[in-house]
Amino acid sequence: MNTSKSRWVNFTFLIIVNVLWAAQYPAYKIAGDQMEAGALNFWTFVFACALLVPFLLRQKRREPGSTTHWGRRAIIGFVLMGLLGIVPPSVLLAWGIAHSSASNGAILSLTIPLLMTVMGALLLGERITRLRILTLGLGLAGTVLVSINDVRGASFSRSLLAGNFAIFLGAAGSAFYNAYGKSLLERFSEIEVLVWSYVSGGFFCALISAIWEAKPVYSVSGYSVRVWIAVAVLGFLSWGIAMVLWMWVLNRLDVGQISVSIYLLPFFGLLFSVLTVHERLRPLQLVGGAIVVIATAVLTSLEKPQISHPEASLPL
């Protein structure tokens, strides 16, 4: 694949990823009305693994000579992925929003691209270039325009401090998952990183649910078909297909390069709200969305990754 075409493929996949991720907003709302956070995320990872494991097995059959680099270091790595990279942006984030507000969650989540860039530098030795700083600034400005209602509704009073801190830890966990996950891609395939991090994260979610939740993970009676459809959407789309595409691009570009694309998520989430609940889309929000798209295109197409990776075919 020539370089120009490859860069536009990366950009296109990042657009698709954020569209699929945006589907999690209504799905989490539907499922969260009946399921508590630990159980909800456990079953989400079960559905995601049900989708991904057959492809992992096929990958092993197609590459019988490949070796998986297991050992104490790898096991510790996936435990960290589950404990620090899965639990915070799932269970802890849900708890934080419940003890703060959705507006605060939306605002504090804007720190994820910046945290990704910083963790990419700390954990992977990536450069923080002027172009990355510029596009992050543009992306943040565009997202503020998209999320103007959340900005107006945000509150950071002392009574919401614990919830806000939990939301921030959720954002940091998401950034850690991406940066540390990229380091694991040196020894494991994209599918392997996803499946084993989901197994680890699912274990911790089940443990949290069994200990603290009123209706633990193993109690599944009483949930409606609508809830299970929402969980399937989360597992198959947001944590399944979307994450495979995300990991594929992450393996080709620096963490700092793709971090700005996270700012696309609020815009596509707003578009879903326009289509599903007929929320009004304002001109400034369209301008903000356009700014984020441009910033993502510039960073992924004009800047080369610090470390070049060989071309790889999608595992799905």
C-alpha angles and dihedrals in degrees: 000000000000118000097249094049091044092055092051090048089055091049093047092050091051089054091050091047093055092046089054091044090052088063088070092073097071091031094055089045092053097043094038092061089071107016125063119231100260095048093041094054093042092056091043090058091046090056091045092052091047087060098041105039095070089054090047090053091047089050090054091050092049092049104038092159095056118106127212113224100228123166141116091296092054093046091051089047094056092044087055090047090055098041100039103020104037108029098050098052092042116031099016093045091051090050091048094052090047089055095040126020141282089246092056089048091054093048097045091047087065086077092068097087092048092047090048091053092048093047090047087057095044100041101030105024093241121166122253098215130188090249091055092050091048095049092045088054091049091047092050091049092049093048092050087057091049092047097040092130091054091048090054092046097047119114127186100184121150091255090065095044097107093048093046091049091051090051090051091050087051090055091047090050091054090051091048091051092056097044097042091039090058090056089054090053087073088069105022137043122251092256092050093051091051098045097046094042089050091050089051094044092044090054092054091045090052091048092051091047094048093050104037112017124091091223106037125213095262093057102085103155119114099032114129125236087248090061093051090049089054091049090049090052090052094047100041101036113021099032096023121042095013093053093048090055091043093052090047091055091041088057090055102041138039119268088241091055097056097036093090090059088071086074087069091069098077090048094053090042088056091050090053089051090051090053098041107032098018095243113177118255112213125207092243090056091053089050090050092050091050090051092053092048091051093047091051092048092049096050097044096043106035102041124064120222116256092236119036116224126200118256112269134190121237112263094221 
